[in-house]
Amino acid sequence: MQFGDRLKQQRKNKNLTQDDVAAKLNVSRQTISSWENEKSYPDIKSLTVLSDMYDISLDTMLKEDSGMKEFIEKSDLRKNLVGLRCATYSFDIIIVLLNLISFHHHVFTDNYQIILSILTLSFVLIMNSFSKFTEKMGFKKFNIFQEVFHVNKTGEIIFDIILIAMYTLSFVINNLIPGILISVFFEIVIIIYYFRNK
C-alpha cells in the first residue's frame, strides 16, 4: 500500500476528518489532502505525530513507499548542502568586499587585484554551477532572498538592484561604507538562512 493510501485509510479507520488531523498537527486541511494524494510529504515531526495518532509504526508507514523514502533522502541531502551553499555565498561576499577595499585604498598590488578579481568571478561561476547541480538533483531553484524574505520575482529584482546600486555607489563616491553595509547585510541574511535550514 502506498503512503498516501495508508494515511487516508488510517484516518478513516479512526473516524477522523482531514480537518481533525490538520488541527492536531497545526497544518491546513489542504496539507493533509496533499499528503494523502502524495503531492507532498510530511516532515519527520509530523510523521511521528501521525504514527502515534494512527497507532502504526513509522517503519510500517514508510516501508512500502519509494516516493516517501526518496523525499526523506532528498530532504537529508538538502540539509547537508545548506552549509556548503552558505559557505560559498559568504566567501564570495568577502572576496567582493576585499576587491572593494583594495580598489579604494590600493592595499594590494595590481597582481593581487587581478587574482582577487579572478577569485570573485570563479566563485560566481561555482555558485552558478552549484545551483544548476542542485536543480538537476530535483531541488527547486535557489534564491536566498526568496528563501529568507519570501519575496516574489519583483522583490528579488528590487533586492538585486539595491545590491548593485550600493556596490556601485561605493565605487562612485569612493566611500567604503555602502559596500560594507550591504556586505554585512548579506552575511546576516546568509546566517539567517543557515540557521533556518540546518
VOMI-836840 format. One line per field, with one value per residue (C-alpha): residue number from 1; x, y, z. Coordinates in Angstrom, 3 decimals, decimal comma. Layout:
// VOMI-836840
seq: [NUM|...]
px: [X|...]
py: [Y|...]
pz: [Z|...]
This chain:
// VOMI-836840
seq: [1|2|3|4|5|6|7|8|9|10|11|12|13|14|15|16|17|18|19|20|21|22|23|24|25|26|27|28|29|30|31|32|33|34|35|36|37|38|39|40|41|42|43|44|45|46|47|48|49|50|51|52|53|54|55|56|57|58|59|60|61|62|63|64|65|66|67|68|69|70|71|72|73|74|75|76|77|78|79|80|81|82|83|84|85|86|87|88|89|90|91|92|93|94|95|96|97|98|99|100|101|102|103|104|105|106|107|108|109|110|111|112|113|114|115|116|117|118|119|120|121|122|123|124|125|126|127|128|129|130|131|132|133|134|135|136|137|138|139|140|141|142|143|144|145|146|147|148|149|150|151|152|153|154|155|156|157|158|159|160|161|162|163|164|165|166|167|168|169|170|171|172|173|174|175|176|177|178|179|180|181|182|183|184|185|186|187|188|189|190|191|192|193|194|195|196|197|198]
px: [0,000|1,253|1,945|-0,989|-3,455|-2,248|-2,733|-6,231|-7,210|-5,906|-7,620|-10,936|-10,407|-10,073|-13,214|-11,251|-11,735|-8,888|-9,807|-9,459|-5,992|-4,945|-5,973|-3,906|-0,850|-1,278|-1,375|-4,076|-6,622|-5,083|-1,757|-3,394|-5,052|-1,725|-0,097|-2,924|-2,695|1,126|1,626|3,890|5,080|5,082|8,259|9,688|7,944|4,551|5,298|5,887|2,636|0,747|2,323|1,112|-2,295|-2,949|-1,285|1,055|4,833|6,970|8,502|5,093|4,218|7,405|8,460|6,384|6,559|9,588|8,347|8,447|11,893|13,152|11,616|13,378|16,694|16,425|15,462|18,555|20,753|19,288|20,122|23,669|24,090|22,938|26,349|28,190|25,823|26,140|29,933|30,168|27,951|29,730|33,189|32,110|30,859|34,164|36,109|33,899|34,478|38,252|38,033|36,207|38,752|41,634|40,160|39,680|42,898|45,218|46,040|47,095|49,382|47,905|48,770|46,813|43,942|43,805|43,890|41,034|39,009|39,602|38,592|35,393|34,489|35,395|33,113|30,251|30,714|30,938|27,700|26,007|27,250|26,166|22,657|22,430|23,642|21,029|18,286|19,315|19,089|15,431|15,637|13,802|15,745|17,540|17,356|18,497|16,204|13,149|14,171|14,708|12,190|9,610|9,514|8,250|10,235|9,673|11,054|14,052|14,746|14,444|16,975|19,350|19,034|19,713|22,737|24,233|23,411|25,107|28,308|28,309|27,754|30,809|32,924|31,410|31,635|34,895|33,499|33,510|30,500|27,728|29,701|30,444|26,794|25,457|28,114|27,209|23,519|24,248|26,241|23,351|20,917|23,178|23,378|19,571|19,169|21,693|20,052|16,558|17,595|20,310]
py: [0,000|3,462|6,081|8,356|5,468|4,254|7,724|8,027|4,508|5,003|8,393|6,853|3,884|6,391|8,249|11,466|14,128|15,876|18,952|16,951|15,710|19,161|20,758|18,251|18,860|22,643|22,460|23,204|20,704|21,155|19,951|16,726|16,283|16,854|14,146|11,694|12,337|12,146|15,599|16,318|14,509|15,383|16,271|13,933|15,719|15,380|11,753|10,855|12,586|10,749|7,479|7,986|9,281|6,346|3,718|2,478|2,341|4,646|1,545|0,374|3,843|4,203|0,725|0,208|3,679|4,541|8,128|8,862|7,300|9,420|12,537|11,875|11,185|14,427|16,311|14,962|15,804|19,314|19,914|18,679|21,062|24,100|24,589|24,320|26,761|29,281|28,991|29,603|32,692|34,029|33,560|35,307|38,310|38,502|38,435|41,185|43,241|42,692|43,867|46,970|47,728|47,073|49,392|52,232|52,019|50,333|47,805|45,164|45,399|45,082|41,377|40,725|42,819|40,617|37,481|38,834|39,607|36,097|34,618|36,677|35,539|31,932|31,896|33,396|30,580|27,992|29,309|29,141|25,584|24,567|25,921|24,034|20,851|21,072|21,768|18,623|16,714|17,740|20,690|23,897|26,858|28,594|32,283|33,398|36,438|34,352|31,776|34,303|37,049|35,057|37,689|37,175|37,747|41,529|41,609|39,594|42,106|45,007|43,321|42,798|46,447|47,652|45,350|46,568|50,207|50,013|48,481|50,938|53,814|52,680|52,948|56,200|58,212|56,488|55,500|52,017|52,457|51,489|48,427|47,373|47,870|45,737|43,078|42,910|42,762|39,897|37,993|38,359|37,049|34,033|33,344|33,563|31,174|28,742|28,553|28,229|25,333|23,403]
pz: [0,000|-0,892|1,765|0,855|0,714|4,109|5,621|4,182|5,316|8,856|9,136|8,099|10,459|13,324|12,114|11,664|9,020|7,275|9,328|12,584|11,630|10,377|13,685|15,690|13,506|13,176|9,378|6,831|5,569|2,122|3,503|4,767|1,378|-0,358|1,798|1,143|-2,608|-2,453|-3,924|-0,951|2,148|5,844|7,704|10,349|13,231|11,541|10,657|14,301|15,347|12,577|13,646|17,227|16,164|13,814|16,040|13,316|13,389|11,295|9,758|8,535|7,249|5,248|4,255|1,135|-0,399|-2,502|-3,050|0,671|1,029|-1,870|-0,301|3,027|1,286|-0,723|2,408|4,194|1,199|1,007|4,685|4,127|1,188|3,189|4,825|1,523|-0,144|2,708|2,842|-0,915|-0,767|2,306|0,813|-2,389|-0,413|1,477|-1,801|-3,275|-0,129|-0,403|-4,024|-2,875|-0,127|-2,496|-5,124|-2,648|-0,716|-3,188|-0,471|-2,947|-5,932|-9,397|-9,489|-6,293|-7,615|-10,710|-8,535|-6,381|-9,488|-10,839|-7,461|-7,453|-10,950|-10,072|-7,058|-9,049|-11,583|-8,774|-7,239|-10,642|-11,245|-7,743|-8,396|-11,697|-9,983|-7,217|-9,788|-11,706|-8,424|-8,250|-5,858|-6,605|-7,953|-5,100|-4,366|-0,941|-0,842|-1,687|0,921|3,730|2,953|0,940|-1,807|-5,341|-8,544|-8,344|-4,798|-5,940|-8,727|-6,256|-3,906|-6,856|-7,928|-4,363|-4,120|-7,389|-6,541|-3,128|-4,511|-7,422|-5,001|-3,048|-6,203|-7,458|-4,231|-3,274|0,122|1,611|3,906|1,412|0,294|3,864|4,878|2,030|2,692|6,394|5,452|3,038|5,664|8,146|5,509|4,939|8,687|8,978|6,044|7,522|10,936|9,436|7,242|9,039]
